Amino acid sequence: MPTRAADPPPADLNIQEIYFSSTGNNKLHGWWMPIDSSEYTIMFFHGNAGCVARLEERMRFFKELGYSTLMIDYRGYGKSSGEMQVENDIYDDARAALTYVSDSLHIPMSKLIVWGWSLGGGVTSEVCQNIQPAAVVLEGTFFSLDEIAARAYPLFPIKLLLNYHFRSGEKIKNFKSPVFFVHSVEDKTIPHEQGRKLYDAAPTDKEFIDISGSHNHGYYENRSKIIKALHAFMAKHS
């Protein structure tokens, strides 16, 4: 459900608009918010709807967290060119973003937190199999998209009909980084038990934070709790 939008970033957050290349000659767009005192940098992958121009509240949360942040739009979203056609397209875009972080922003993997929210958790689970960032954050995400779809359409052979599967539960078994989970017990979009199931499959050091509120805004309503817990988690793994 890509959203096209070209709103400029809010002036008070010192956000720079950046562009970089992905596969298929696509040019991707993102918002880069550097913070001078930041110990870590967040690479944020958003969900299946919206775009970075609709994520000002999210950037304000990361500013309060105190970490520099890059969030990008996949092809077909926001000001990024192209169109998503197969599942691997979104993975290619995520890998291109990680290359930009390394080659253009010069952020070492040891100082990177890869953060995936909702569908972005499926993206994060794919790309973090073969890298070892300082930590991975999985927020309001699923064990597999197959299971989410099967709950919604129990009478259909969903696994055969879906073009996108995002089987995070299989991929997280290959993680080497510590993982910090956040999921609302009231999430009506991706059930809380999906996050717990993914947590159970993670082989590395991990922590699970229960929050309240909606799928889209629970993180902001519980931001003090998340910030305190994540800072402690990162201090433990520094």
C-alpha positions in Angstrom: 0.0 0.0 0.0 2.6 2.6 -1.1 1.9 6.3 -0.5 3.3 9.0 -2.7 4.2 12.2 -0.9 6.8 14.9 -1.4 6.4 17.0 1.8 9.7 18.5 3.0 11.0 17.4 6.4 10.2 19.6 9.4 12.7 22.4 9.7 13.4 22.0 13.4 14.8 18.4 13.2 17.8 19.1 11.0 16.9 16.4 8.5 18.7 16.1 5.2 17.0 14.6 2.2 19.2 12.0 0.6 19.0 9.9 -2.6 20.8 6.7 -3.5 20.5 3.9 -6.1 19.0 0.5 -5.9 18.6 -2.4 -8.4 16.6 -1.8 -11.6 18.0 1.7 -12.0 15.7 2.9 -9.2 16.6 6.0 -7.2 15.5 5.8 -3.6 14.7 8.7 -1.3 15.2 9.1 2.5 15.5 11.3 5.5 18.8 11.5 7.3 18.7 13.0 10.8 22.2 13.3 12.3 22.7 14.0 16.0 26.2 15.0 17.1 26.1 13.3 20.5 24.6 10.1 19.1 26.3 6.8 20.2 24.4 4.7 17.7 22.7 5.2 14.3 19.3 3.7 13.5 18.5 2.3 10.1 14.7 2.3 10.1 12.5 0.3 7.7 8.8 1.3 7.8 5.6 -0.7 7.2 3.6 -1.4 4.1 1.6 1.8 4.1 2.7 5.5 4.2 6.1 6.9 3.5 8.8 8.9 5.2 7.0 12.2 4.6 4.2 10.8 6.9 6.6 9.7 9.6 7.4 13.0 11.4 6.1 11.7 14.7 8.5 8.7 14.3 11.5 11.0 13.7 10.6 13.0 16.8 10.6 9.8 18.8 14.1 8.9 17.4 15.3 12.4 18.3 14.0 11.9 21.9 15.8 8.5 21.9 19.0 10.4 21.0 20.2 8.4 18.1 20.9 9.6 14.5 18.4 8.0 12.1 18.1 7.2 8.4 14.7 6.2 7.2 14.1 5.4 3.6 11.2 4.8 1.2 11.2 1.6 -0.8 10.7 1.8 -4.6 7.2 3.2 -5.4 6.9 4.9 -2.0 7.2 8.6 -1.3 9.7 10.2 -3.7 11.4 6.9 -4.6 11.1 5.8 -8.2 10.0 2.5 -9.5 7.4 0.0 -8.5 7.4 -3.1 -6.2 6.9 -6.2 -8.3 8.4 -9.2 -6.4 9.3 -9.7 -2.7 13.0 -9.5 -3.5 12.7 -5.9 -4.7 12.1 -4.6 -1.2 15.1 -6.6 0.1 17.3 -5.1 -2.7 16.2 -1.6 -1.5 17.0 -2.4 2.1 20.4 -3.7 1.2 21.1 -0.6 -0.9 20.2 1.5 2.1 22.6 -0.5 4.3 25.3 0.1 1.6 24.5 3.8 1.7 24.9 3.8 5.5 28.3 2.2 5.2 29.8 3.8 2.1 28.2 7.3 2.3 27.5 7.9 5.9 30.5 5.9 7.1 28.7 4.3 10.0 30.4 1.1 11.1 28.2 -2.0 11.6 29.2 -2.0 15.3 27.4 1.4 15.7 24.3 0.5 13.7 20.8 -0.5 15.0 18.6 -1.9 12.3 15.0 -1.2 13.3 12.0 -2.8 11.5 8.4 -1.9 12.2 5.4 -4.0 10.9 6.2 -5.1 7.4 9.6 -3.5 7.9 10.3 -6.2 10.4 10.0 -8.7 7.6 12.5 -6.7 5.6 14.9 -6.4 8.6 14.7 -10.2 9.2 15.9 -10.8 5.7 18.8 -8.4 5.5 20.1 -9.0 9.1 20.8 -12.7 8.4 24.2 -12.0 6.9 25.3 -8.9 8.9 26.0 -8.3 12.5 24.9 -4.8 13.6 25.1 -3.6 17.2 21.4 -4.6 17.7 18.2 -5.3 15.8 14.8 -3.9 16.9 11.7 -5.6 15.8 8.5 -3.7 16.5 5.0 -4.8 16.0 6.0 -7.4 13.5 5.1 -11.0 12.5 6.5 -14.5 12.5 5.4 -14.8 8.9 3.0 -13.0 6.6 1.5 -16.4 5.6 0.1 -16.8 9.1 -1.3 -13.2 9.3 -3.1 -13.8 5.9 -4.4 -17.2 7.0 -6.0 -15.7 10.1 -7.8 -13.2 7.9 -8.9 -15.7 5.2 -9.1 -19.1 6.9 -11.0 -20.7 4.0 -8.5 -20.0 1.3 -5.1 -21.7 0.5 -3.3 -18.6 1.4 0.3 -19.9 1.1 -0.4 -20.8 -2.5 -2.1 -17.5 -3.4 0.3 -15.0 -1.8 3.0 -13.3 -3.8 4.8 -12.1 -0.7 5.6 -14.3 2.3 8.1 -12.5 4.6 8.9 -15.6 6.6 10.8 -13.9 9.4 10.5 -16.9 11.8 12.8 -18.9 9.5 15.3 -16.1 9.0 15.7 -14.9 12.5 17.4 -18.3 13.3 20.4 -17.0 11.4 20.8 -13.8 13.5 24.0 -13.1 15.3 23.0 -9.7 16.9 21.1 -9.1 20.1 17.4 -8.4 19.4 15.0 -6.0 21.2 11.3 -6.7 20.6 8.5 -4.2 21.1 4.8 -5.2 20.6 1.5 -3.9 21.9 -0.8 -6.3 23.7 -3.7 -4.4 22.0 -2.3 -4.6 18.5 -5.3 -5.4 16.2 -3.2 -5.4 13.0 -0.5 -7.8 13.9 -1.4 -9.9 17.0 0.8 -9.8 20.0 1.3 -13.5 19.9 3.0 -13.2 16.5 5.7 -11.0 18.1 6.1 -13.5 20.9 6.4 -16.4 18.5 9.2 -14.5 16.6 10.9 -13.8 20.0 10.9 -17.4 20.9 12.6 -18.3 17.6 15.4 -15.8 18.1 18.7 -17.6 19.0 20.7 -14.6 20.4 20.4 -12.5 23.5 17.0 -10.8 23.4 14.4 -8.8 25.3 10.7 -8.4 24.8 8.8 -5.2 25.9 5.0 -5.3 26.1 3.4 -1.9 25.4 -0.3 -0.8 25.0 -2.0 1.2 22.3 -2.6 0.8 18.6 -0.3 -0.7 15.9 0.5 2.7 14.5 0.9 4.8 17.6 1.5 2.5 20.5 5.3 3.2 20.4 4.7 7.0 20.8 2.3 6.6 23.6 4.8 4.4 25.4 8.0 6.1 24.3 9.4 6.8 27.8 9.2 3.0 28.6 10.7 2.0 25.3 13.5 4.6 25.5 14.5 3.6 29.0 14.5 -0.1 28.2 16.4 0.3 24.9 19.1 2.4 26.5 19.6 -0.2 29.1 19.6 -3.0 26.5 22.3 -1.1 24.4 24.4 -0.4 27.5 24.3 -4.1 28.3 25.7 -4.9 24.8 28.1 -2.0 24.3 
